[in-house]
Amino acid sequence: MITGKSVKAADGRLTGRYHKQCFVCKACQSPFATADFYVIDNDPYCERHYHQLNRSLCQHCDRGIEGQYLETQKGQKFHPHCFICLDCGRVLSDDYFEIGDEVFCERHAFSAVRGCGSGPKWQMEKRSTRFLVM
């Protein structure tokens, strides 16, 4: 039972009222440091756990993606500035080359294959990304 002050979502994204000490992330039970929180199925979540549950964490920086992102053919998601060549750090926005689990720009993919030998580990595959909005 709530008597006195309580917490509720001013924007209506979350129904109900909470004791201040009970208004925490459903996943980690941590209180919200600011007034920002996320909602899934009428439950409040911190940014980290919302993006984990929503499968919207960047595979490079491990931070939440909101807005534009790149998706690889394997379904991996990246902030547009986080999908980079392993060798030179150039942002990869369309086509890229995959050798093993590593990604390269065209120039450095060919250099990597020439310098490292042959075999399944060194097979180079040209791939492409999709530009999407979350």
HULINHU-V914717 format. One line per field, one symbol per residue. ss: DSSP state (~ for helix, > for strand, _ for the rest). psi: psi as a letter, one per 40 degrees, with the letter a starting at -180 (. if undefined). burial: b if it has 24 or more other ideal C-beta (glycine too) atoms within 12 Angstrom, else e. A space follows every 50 residues. Layout:
ss->???
psi->???
burial->???
//
This chain:
ss->______>__________>_~~~_>______>______>>>__>>>_~~~~ ~~~___>______>___>>>>_____>>_____>______>___>>>>>_ _>>>_~~~~~~~~~~~___~~~_>>>>>_>>>>_
psi->hhhaiihihdeedhiiiiideegihddeeiihdaehiihhffiiiidddd dddeffhhedefiihhbiiihieeeiiiideegihddeehhhdciihhhb eiiiidddddddddeeaaiddehhhhiiihhih.
burial->eeeeeeeeeeeeeeeeeeeeeebebbeeeeebeeeebbbeeebbbbbebb beeeebbbbbeeebbeeebbbbeeebbbbbebbbbebeeeebbeebbbbe ebbbbbebbeebbeeeeeeeeeebeebebeeeee
//
